[in-house]
């Protein structure tokens, strides 16, 4: 098994938590919470993809 890239693992966990938060906010019929959780999800996913691209360009993946 290869080494775990911990920063990518953190981004994946944060993305999963934000998706769960979206579901909870929808269940509670909280529009503001849903929008904020979706924005958080988009930011986390964007940072994850950006970090992965930089790691790939530097030969770390």
C-alpha atoms as an extended CHARMM CRD file, in Angstrom:
* protein
*
        61  EXT
         1         1  UNK       CA              0.0000000000        0.0000000000        0.0000000000  PROA      1               0.0000000000
         2         2  UNK       CA              1.2790000000        3.4360000000       -0.8730000000  PROA      2               0.0000000000
         3         3  UNK       CA              1.6590000000        6.2900000000        1.5680000000  PROA      3               0.0000000000
         4         4  UNK       CA             -1.4700000000        8.1770000000        2.4840000000  PROA      4               0.0000000000
         5         5  UNK       CA             -1.6040000000       11.8100000000        1.4020000000  PROA      5               0.0000000000
         6         6  UNK       CA             -3.0860000000       13.2160000000        4.5960000000  PROA      6               0.0000000000
         7         7  UNK       CA             -4.0380000000       16.6080000000        3.2040000000  PROA      7               0.0000000000
         8         8  UNK       CA             -6.1240000000       14.9310000000        0.4910000000  PROA      8               0.0000000000
         9         9  UNK       CA             -7.7220000000       12.7350000000        3.1630000000  PROA      9               0.0000000000
        10        10  UNK       CA             -8.6630000000       15.8270000000        5.1780000000  PROA      10              0.0000000000
        11        11  UNK       CA            -10.2270000000       17.4350000000        2.1000000000  PROA      11              0.0000000000
        12        12  UNK       CA            -12.2190000000       14.2580000000        1.4070000000  PROA      12              0.0000000000
        13        13  UNK       CA            -13.5040000000       14.0890000000        4.9820000000  PROA      13              0.0000000000
        14        14  UNK       CA            -14.4610000000       17.7770000000        4.9600000000  PROA      14              0.0000000000
        15        15  UNK       CA            -16.3030000000       17.2980000000        1.6600000000  PROA      15              0.0000000000
        16        16  UNK       CA            -18.2170000000       14.3220000000        3.0590000000  PROA      16              0.0000000000
        17        17  UNK       CA            -19.1350000000       16.2730000000        6.1880000000  PROA      17              0.0000000000
        18        18  UNK       CA            -20.3560000000       19.2000000000        4.1310000000  PROA      18              0.0000000000
        19        19  UNK       CA            -22.4960000000       16.8670000000        2.0100000000  PROA      19              0.0000000000
        20        20  UNK       CA            -23.9760000000       15.4590000000        5.2070000000  PROA      20              0.0000000000
        21        21  UNK       CA            -24.6150000000       18.9840000000        6.3960000000  PROA      21              0.0000000000
        22        22  UNK       CA            -26.4830000000       19.7140000000        3.1720000000  PROA      22              0.0000000000
        23        23  UNK       CA            -28.7350000000       16.7340000000        3.8620000000  PROA      23              0.0000000000
        24        24  UNK       CA            -29.3680000000       17.8050000000        7.4430000000  PROA      24              0.0000000000
        25        25  UNK       CA            -30.1230000000       21.3650000000        6.3770000000  PROA      25              0.0000000000
        26        26  UNK       CA            -32.5830000000       20.1310000000        3.7400000000  PROA      26              0.0000000000
        27        27  UNK       CA            -34.2350000000       17.9000000000        6.3480000000  PROA      27              0.0000000000
        28        28  UNK       CA            -34.5770000000       20.8420000000        8.7040000000  PROA      28              0.0000000000
        29        29  UNK       CA            -35.8810000000       23.0180000000        5.8360000000  PROA      29              0.0000000000
        30        30  UNK       CA            -33.1030000000       25.5190000000        6.4860000000  PROA      30              0.0000000000
        31        31  UNK       CA            -32.4390000000       27.3220000000        3.2080000000  PROA      31              0.0000000000
        32        32  UNK       CA            -29.5770000000       29.4400000000        4.5300000000  PROA      32              0.0000000000
        33        33  UNK       CA            -27.8420000000       26.3840000000        5.9930000000  PROA      33              0.0000000000
        34        34  UNK       CA            -28.2560000000       24.4990000000        2.7300000000  PROA      34              0.0000000000
        35        35  UNK       CA            -26.7260000000       27.3120000000        0.7070000000  PROA      35              0.0000000000
        36        36  UNK       CA            -23.8300000000       27.7730000000        3.1510000000  PROA      36              0.0000000000
        37        37  UNK       CA            -23.1090000000       24.0430000000        3.2300000000  PROA      37              0.0000000000
        38        38  UNK       CA            -23.1520000000       23.9130000000       -0.5760000000  PROA      38              0.0000000000
        39        39  UNK       CA            -20.7150000000       26.8420000000       -0.7400000000  PROA      39              0.0000000000
        40        40  UNK       CA            -18.4670000000       25.0900000000        1.7950000000  PROA      40              0.0000000000
        41        41  UNK       CA            -18.6170000000       21.9090000000       -0.2900000000  PROA      41              0.0000000000
        42        42  UNK       CA            -17.6610000000       23.7670000000       -3.4650000000  PROA      42              0.0000000000
        43        43  UNK       CA            -14.7310000000       25.4840000000       -1.7450000000  PROA      43              0.0000000000
        44        44  UNK       CA            -13.4110000000       22.2660000000       -0.1950000000  PROA      44              0.0000000000
        45        45  UNK       CA            -13.6940000000       20.3320000000       -3.4490000000  PROA      45              0.0000000000
        46        46  UNK       CA            -12.0030000000       23.1440000000       -5.3610000000  PROA      46              0.0000000000
        47        47  UNK       CA             -9.1280000000       23.2630000000       -2.8770000000  PROA      47              0.0000000000
        48        48  UNK       CA             -8.7970000000       19.4800000000       -3.0340000000  PROA      48              0.0000000000
        49        49  UNK       CA             -8.5890000000       19.4050000000       -6.8150000000  PROA      49              0.0000000000
        50        50  UNK       CA             -6.1830000000       22.3510000000       -6.8370000000  PROA      50              0.0000000000
        51        51  UNK       CA             -3.9130000000       20.6700000000       -4.2910000000  PROA      51              0.0000000000
        52        52  UNK       CA             -3.9980000000       17.3850000000       -6.1890000000  PROA      52              0.0000000000
        53        53  UNK       CA             -3.0540000000       19.1420000000       -9.4450000000  PROA      53              0.0000000000
        54        54  UNK       CA             -0.1220000000       20.8920000000       -7.7760000000  PROA      54              0.0000000000
        55        55  UNK       CA              1.0570000000       17.6390000000       -6.2090000000  PROA      55              0.0000000000
        56        56  UNK       CA              0.8270000000       15.8910000000       -9.5660000000  PROA      56              0.0000000000
        57        57  UNK       CA              2.8110000000       18.6730000000      -11.2830000000  PROA      57              0.0000000000
        58        58  UNK       CA              5.5140000000       18.4440000000       -8.5760000000  PROA      58              0.0000000000
        59        59  UNK       CA              5.7590000000       14.6680000000       -8.9420000000  PROA      59              0.0000000000
        60        60  UNK       CA              4.4390000000       13.9440000000       -5.4470000000  PROA      60              0.0000000000
        61        61  UNK       CA              1.6460000000       11.6670000000       -6.6680000000  PROA      61              0.0000000000
